[in-house]
Amino acid sequence: MHALGSPAYRVEDTMVACSRSFGMDGNFFATPTAIFLAVGEPGEEVKTTLLRVSPGDHDLGLLAALYAIRDAVVRGEMMPDVGLVEVRAVLAPTKDTVWADVAGQTLVGGGAATVLGGGVNEVVVAALAGLVASMIGLLARRRPGLGDVQAALTCAVVAFLIRCAAQWIPVHVPLTTLAAIIVLLPGLSFTTALAELAIRHLAAGSARLMGAMAVFVTMAIGVGIGDKAAIKLVGEVPVGDPVSLGPVWLGAALLANWIAFTLLLRGTLRQSPWVLAAVVAGYGGARAGSLMLGTELGAVVGAMAVALLGNVYSRWLRQPAAIVRTPGLLLLVPGSLGLSGLTTAISGDFASSAPFAFRMLLVGGSIVAGLLFAGVLLPPPLEVEPESRTATE
């Protein structure tokens, strides 16, 4: 769960529920890179352990399987040793779905360009650039040394290619570049960090926030290097306003994002309708909210709609609400604002970059507020309490 992007408080709650089901006293402290465990029998000496963990990729199918095992163990329906075997089986390496990443990033590039207001040229170029970005990601998997610089390298290559392509294909360069690399933006981590800070998980929230900001900076530097190199090679290109496509294209873009999110987040066929519902709820709620409260504060409505849908899903199917929340929030998170602001600052225009930073914090805070309000209106199911210890004794 920790490696799949679950917030620190959710990881801690799960571990507390499991320790109680075993009849043990436990205290847990989770950060983005480590978990501290203090566990012992009631009245006996507590043993403290430190686990060094690394963040992984979101995997909705795997998350659902782990939650099912956890609930079975906590409710006394499965022996702990059997649960451990099941967890190991679920976490066993599977066949690498290269095609899913390639197709997903290509679709996201074109879909994001449409949602951001691009025209046909921007959609086509962003989709092709997203394909290039996915190829760099596949190369980084096979060469571990590239993993640390993947984001910066991808941004540099994509920005360079789009700026060069603009010499022959009239496109809005900043919009197209942003759409092509939007999958790499740590907007979801940034929002998760703000949520952790809001509920006073200060250590985890601060660490995650600094990690997200570091990724923003490296990506902005990559975009700046690629863009400047292309300008030196082919010269400056006038940036005109893109011609936005109609509502039919926007609907097609949301469908493309639905398919892409299902592929990139490793969703199952049974989860895909809920992913679609989350995408529609997030985008529709944000659009409605922007009409009532403005663009930045409109994210409150979008996040609330996604969170309420996630809580309904969790209560109805006894599955983690994150399966709905994660794809729904991807269209709302303020990663694009952060990258735009840092890229503007790197170009030397510090005065224009400040509003982007403020708007990023405002959108992130609005999303967190929406999530918290939804939790008050329709609380998520509580961590299950063990009904008996029959299966664990």
Buried (B, 14 or more C-beta within 10 A) or exposed (E): BBBBBBBBBBBBBBBBBBBBBBEBBBBBBBBBBBBBBBBBEEEEEEEEEEEEBEEEEBBBBBBBBBBBBBBBBBBBEBEEEBBEEBBEEBEEEEEEEEEBBBBBBBBBBBBBBBBBBBBBBBBBBBBBBBBBBBBBBEEBEEEEEBEEEBBBBBBBBBBBBBBBBBEEEBBBBBBBBBBBBBBBBBBBBBBBBBBBBBBEBEBBBBBBBEBBBEBBBBBBBBBBBBBBBBBEEBEEBEEEEBEEBEEEBBEBBBBBBBBBBBBBBBBBEEBBEBBBBBBBBBBBBBBBBBEEBEBBBBBBBBBBBBBBBBBBBBBEEEBBBBBBBBBBBBBBBBBBBBBBBBBBBBBEEEEEBEEBBEBBBBBBBBBBBBBBBBBEEBEBEEBBEBEEEEBBE
